[in-house]
């Protein structure tokens, strides 16, 4: 098993996050950036879920 292999889910997520797209260095974790990115994704997901839910509800109300 290679040393870079992850052993649990959280370890895999943190390793993928810190390695970047090209795979620079996996030694440094920017906690502020990690929290900001996570909150951004959660916030945008809630907005898009609300939009899709609104479109679906509006379409069903139009069929009534």
TASUL-V499609 format. One record per run of one state. SS is the DSSP state (H for helix, E for strand, C for the rest). FROM is the first residue (numbers start at 1). TO is the last residue. If there is no record, write none. Layout:
ss->[SS	SS]
from->[FROM	FROM]
to->[TO	TO]
//
This chain:
ss->[C	H	C	H	C]
from->[1	9	20	31	64]
to->[8	19	30	63	64]
//
